[in-house]
Amino acid sequence: MQFKHPEILYFLGLLIIPVLVHLFQLQRFKKVAFTNVAFLQKLVRENRKSSQLKKWLILSTRLLLFTSVIIAFSQPYLSKKNEAKKEVVFIYLDNSLSTTAKGEKGPLLQTSIQEIIENSNHKLSYSLLTNTSFDDKINALELKKKLLKVKKEASSKNLKQVFLKINSLNIDETKRLDKIILISDFQKTNTKNNSDFTNVTLPISYVQVLANQKNNLSIDSVFVKQENSHNFTINVVVKNQGTSKKNIPIAVFNNNRLIAKQTFFIEKNKHKTILFPIQNQEKFNGKIVLNFEDLFAFDNTYYFSVNSTTKINVLSIGNSAEFLSKIYSKNEFNFKSTSLKNVDYNSLQKQDLVILNELKTISTTLAKYLKIHLQSGGSISIIPNNEIQIDSYNSFFKQLAIGKITKKYSDSLKITNIHYKNLFFKNVFTKSIQNFQYPFVKNSYLSNFRSANSIISFENKKTFISELNISKGTLYWVSAPINTINSNFINSPLVVPIFYNFGKLSLKNPKTYYTINKENTLDISTTIKKNEVLSINNNTISFIPQQQIHQHKVRIKTYKQPNIAGLYTIKNKENTIETIAFNYDFKESLVQFLEIKKLIKEQKNAHFSTSIKNVLGNINKKNEVTWLWKWFLTLAIVSLCFEILILKFFKP
């Protein structure tokens, strides 16, 4: 038996008072003179015994009465639940795109929401975690309101993130007694590996909700092969998970206008590329639709856009270099080369990439304009001369506050280390290359640049090419001359991807499509006023993304928004500048789910179920309370009745 207000039980100590009064009460008898009382002695003795018995009975009934009343006010109850602790039921509800699949009772997410609402207990407190929100210590009514607002989201949480959230809430275990329920389909994309289940000691109920179907057909990716400015081919990669399928219709739309349609056959668990030749279309706001009912519906539509690509402006200052003109071809770049004497400083701000090609000195005027160029978001690549004036270079580096050149190193070094993890090489190499023809340099310059990211290094681990983020721009430092006298680097296969990326990364032209819930960066070639901003819009939503305004472009970054796949326009007020496309992450289409029952079999406090109703029902049963105060109040009334009967009918 437990008590809701155990402090009231201290009043039981006061029951000693009537006991003491009874024990020490002295009753005085009056003497009455009789001529002969010998025959009354026996009667007096019997009356005294009856009187004492009556007093003890009255004392007992009164003690029972007061005891019952005190215990009734302390509200006793029978339950496995401890009222002294504030119980909170923690629920993680996975509302990722994969939970839109249909189960026995309908869509998994909607069914889960309905079962939680139907089996919630108004006597308990709840914490609700979804992939996009968290609500702590809410009652059953508030829980219902929150659940009715839960929608499918493109974001997802892995189990490690969920456990970190749980641990952050269990700081004071004496005040909280958490019942933890994780409701998910436990798609393999939501966990990195099986180690997410290790070192988990908290009592957790894993409720796995699964769909009936195990087959899914999805558009895995789309890429466009440009033939010329008006003609291109759309390559649609379709992924099949499950049995082979035939006569599947697929269609391509441009701004909701049907352009082409065909059917195809795909083998079991295979990929297939479907080609759509498009002619006489300068701009294309595309939508690809698979007309097929399967496990997931969200991956049957794919959006993309083909815009006229802005050419990247590249200016080389210094020695003429034929290899640069070959790398920066006319199809993608506007490349110009000029000597230091003929530089048009006013045109520097129109350039995306400025290459200082083996200048002996960096003049004060050039340094001034280069600094402005970096602050405006431009990129600079510096290739030193064999005989540079180190003080001249260091004067420029001092203005940028990045460090300095320490000395010239006159010893031959091989260029051996490519830092593949650097984002600079993203999508450049399909695999790491260990044994290639290492280029070399004869002379190089040592530096102590701060916060420099190494792109390529020498055999002695010193940096050959480094990347420095300065203000809004980027500086690439090549630590050695790469002319044929000092090095054979320009004859190496590395020279093309390195310098190509110098130019390509200086202006991030809009891609064919972007992925929702990932950080995306794009440059829009436009000029806007200081008090103006660009917005991203479609028919249903509009938002202002994070943006940096440069002299001739605006750099936009998106992450949390948008969260719905589709075509979006970038606008300056009412003027449409560009159309871009967003799609859901293809990983959400995987028909691969964790075998939770096997993964948690070694955990003592883990429980597996496929029924939300059963798990919540067990928690409600454990928290059922049988109140006893009514019985003690009844006992008090019975005691009072006994006392009345004793006083009325017990005549000693």
Buried (B, 14 or more C-beta within 10 A) or exposed (E): EBBBEEEBBEBBEEEEEBEEEBEEEEEEEEEEEEEEEEEEEEEEEEEEEEEEEBBEBBBBBBBBBBBBBBBBBBBBBEBEBEBEEEBBBBBBBBBBBBBBBBBEEEBBBBBBBBBBBEBBBEEBBBBBBBBBEEBEEBBBEBBBEBBEEBEBBBBBBEBBBBBEBBEEBBEEEEEBBBBBBBBBBBBEBBBEEEEBBEEBEBBBBBBBBBBEBBBBBBBBBBEBEEEEEEEBBBBBBBBBBBEEBEEBEBBBBBEEEEBBEEEBEBEEEEEBEBEBEBEEBEEBBBBBBBEBEBBBBBBBBBBBBBBEBBBBBBBBBBBEBEBBBEBBEEEBBBBBBBEBEEBEEEEBBBBBBBBBBBBBBBBEEBBEBBBBBBBBBBBBBBBBBBEBEBEBBBBBBEBBEBBBBEEBBEEEBEBBBBBEEBEBBEEBEEEEEEEEEBBBBBBBBEBEBEEBBBBBBBEEEBBBBBBBEBBBBBBBBBBBBBBEEBBBBBEBEBBBBBBBBBBBBBBBBBBBBBBBBEEBBBBBBBEBEEEEBBBBBBEEEBEEBEBBBBBBBBBBEBEEBBBBBBBBBBBBEEEEBBBBBBBBBBBBBBBEBBEBEEBBEEBEEBBBBBEBBBBBEBBBEEBEBEEBBEBBBEBBEBBBEBBEEBEEEEEE
